[in-house]
């Protein structure tokens, strides 16, 4: 269920989203068995209504959110043989990301961020979740945020965690 607002606002974002996903994948720590394999990630660009349903069904949270990640490979229980079910020359589905336009737009206004910067950050963040990164504990959170910032800097995007202040210009 793709939101029409995504199509209108982001006809040029596809390549940037793909580049951010690839950069996050390449920058993250992965099992050695991933080395000579190709992976794919599906990205659903949707709306608040649909992401709220996904969030309720899969996380038991009855609210919209900006991004959801659905890993297909459990890297906490990963074994090399897990990849053997996939033919050697085919892409392995790493997982799915879902992004909600309205929530992301609202957060941009509230946080003073550009839509592009916020979306790219959420794509990087979601991709890292697919690769087993988490932010439930302080040590994990610190590590994940640092990696996100490093990836975003490589791509030419600002630190999304840096507090920005907007100065009002007096006329």
C-alpha positions in Angstrom: 0.0 0.0 0.0 2.1 2.9 -1.3 0.9 6.4 -0.3 0.3 8.7 -3.2 2.0 11.4 -1.2 5.2 9.5 -1.4 5.0 9.4 -5.2 4.3 13.1 -5.4 7.0 14.2 -3.0 9.8 11.7 -3.8 10.1 10.8 -7.4 13.8 11.7 -7.1 14.3 9.9 -3.7 14.5 6.4 -5.0 18.2 6.5 -5.9 19.1 8.3 -2.6 17.2 5.7 -0.6 18.9 2.8 -2.5 22.3 4.4 -1.9 21.6 4.9 1.8 20.5 1.2 2.2 23.6 -0.1 0.4 25.9 2.1 2.4 24.3 1.0 5.7 24.5 -2.7 4.6 28.2 -2.4 3.6 29.1 -0.4 6.8 27.5 -2.8 9.3 29.1 -5.8 10.9 27.8 -9.0 9.4 28.4 -12.7 9.7 31.3 -13.9 7.5 28.9 -16.1 5.6 27.4 -12.9 4.1 30.7 -12.1 2.3 30.1 -13.4 -1.2 26.3 -13.3 -1.2 23.8 -10.7 -2.5 20.9 -9.4 -0.5 17.8 -7.4 -1.1 15.6 -5.3 1.1 12.0 -4.4 0.3 10.9 -0.9 1.2 7.2 0.0 1.6 6.4 3.7 1.4 3.1 3.9 3.1 0.8 6.1 5.2 0.0 6.4 8.9 -3.2 4.3 8.7 -1.4 1.3 7.3 1.8 1.5 9.4 -0.5 1.7 12.5 -2.0 -1.6 11.5 1.4 -3.2 11.0 2.6 -1.8 14.3 -0.5 -3.2 16.1 -0.2 -6.6 14.4 3.5 -7.2 14.8 4.5 -5.1 17.9 1.2 -4.8 19.7 1.5 -1.0 19.7 -1.7 0.7 18.5 -0.1 3.8 17.0 1.6 5.0 13.9 5.4 5.2 13.8 7.9 6.5 11.4 9.7 3.3 10.4 9.2 -0.4 11.0 11.8 -3.1 10.3 10.9 -6.8 9.6 14.1 -8.9 9.4 13.9 -12.2 7.6 17.1 -13.5 9.1 17.5 -13.8 12.9 21.1 -12.7 13.3 21.1 -13.5 17.0 20.5 -17.2 16.2 22.3 -17.1 12.8 24.1 -20.2 11.5 26.0 -20.3 8.2 23.6 -23.1 7.1 20.8 -20.5 7.3 21.9 -19.2 3.9 22.2 -22.6 2.3 18.5 -22.7 1.4 19.1 -19.9 -1.0 20.6 -20.7 -4.4 24.2 -19.3 -4.6 23.5 -16.8 -7.4 20.2 -15.4 -6.1 19.6 -12.5 -3.8 18.7 -13.3 -0.2 15.8 -11.4 1.3 17.3 -9.6 4.3 13.9 -8.1 5.3 11.4 -5.3 4.8 11.2 -1.7 5.9 8.0 0.3 6.1 8.0 4.1 6.2 5.0 6.3 7.0 4.7 9.6 5.2 2.5 11.5 7.6 4.5 10.6 10.7 7.8 11.4 9.0 6.4 14.8 7.7 5.2 15.7 11.2 8.5 14.8 12.8 10.3 17.0 10.3 8.2 20.0 11.3 8.6 19.3 15.0 12.3 18.6 14.9 13.3 21.2 12.2 14.7 18.6 9.8 14.4 18.4 6.1 12.3 15.6 4.7 15.2 14.1 2.7 17.6 14.1 5.7 15.0 12.5 8.0 14.0 9.8 5.5 17.6 8.9 4.7 18.3 8.6 8.4 15.3 6.3 8.9 16.3 4.1 6.0 19.8 3.8 7.5 18.3 3.1 11.0 15.9 0.5 9.6 18.5 -1.2 7.6 20.7 -1.5 10.7 17.8 -3.1 12.5 17.5 -5.7 9.7 21.2 -6.5 10.4 20.6 -7.1 14.0 21.4 -3.7 15.5 19.2 -2.5 18.3 18.8 0.3 20.8 17.1 -1.3 23.8 20.1 -0.8 26.1 22.4 2.2 26.4 25.5 0.4 25.1 23.6 -0.9 22.0 22.0 2.5 21.5 25.3 4.4 21.6 26.9 1.9 19.2 24.0 2.0 16.8 23.7 5.8 16.8 27.4 6.2 16.2 27.3 3.9 13.2 24.2 5.7 11.9 26.0 9.1 12.2 29.1 7.7 10.5 27.1 6.3 7.6 25.1 9.5 7.2 28.3 11.5 7.2 29.7 9.3 4.5 26.6 10.0 2.5 26.9 13.8 3.1 24.0 14.0 5.6 24.1 15.8 9.1 24.0 14.1 12.5 20.3 13.4 13.1 20.9 13.3 16.9 22.5 16.7 17.2 20.2 19.2 18.8 19.6 22.1 16.5 18.3 25.5 17.5 16.5 27.8 15.2 17.2 31.5 15.6 14.3 33.8 15.0 15.3 36.7 12.9 13.9 40.0 14.1 12.6 42.4 11.4 
